[in-house]
Amino acid sequence: MKKVNLNHAFSTFPDAWSPKVAGDINDTQIKLAKFRGSFHWHHHDNEDELFLVVEGKLRMGFRDHNVDLDAGEFIIVPKGVEHRPEALSDECHVVLLEPNTTLNSGNVENERTVRELERIA
């Protein structure tokens, strides 16, 4: 058992939109990701996702509205709901809690799809 310092963990990688695994709880993973700009519209057929903003400002776009989040706030996106994360600040640091089967790009495969996640903790 070891502790994870989020500030240190986020400082260990520069890349955006490439989640890193910081821990596992049963079949759920704690992932850290940096967001810059906007991602693409997508959904996850079988997985809910929790987005917890640690630093910066995040907009979670939905087809009919947006939800803006500041550091210390989180949102849960239910499975099947189309969404598009977007950093409203230059960079946004986000903790993700989601099943270990969750593909970062959901139902869309493109250059941002990450199949093999790096472990940083």
Secondary structure as GFF3:
##gff-version 3
##sequence-region A 1 121
A	DSSP	alpha_helix	6	11	.	.	.	ID=ss1
A	DSSP	beta_strand	20	25	.	.	.	ID=ss2
A	DSSP	beta_strand	28	35	.	.	.	ID=ss3
A	DSSP	beta_strand	49	55	.	.	.	ID=ss4
A	DSSP	beta_strand	57	62	.	.	.	ID=ss5
A	DSSP	beta_strand	65	70	.	.	.	ID=ss6
A	DSSP	beta_strand	74	77	.	.	.	ID=ss7
A	DSSP	beta_strand	84	87	.	.	.	ID=ss8
A	DSSP	beta_strand	92	99	.	.	.	ID=ss9
A	DSSP	beta_strand	118	119	.	.	.	ID=ss10
###
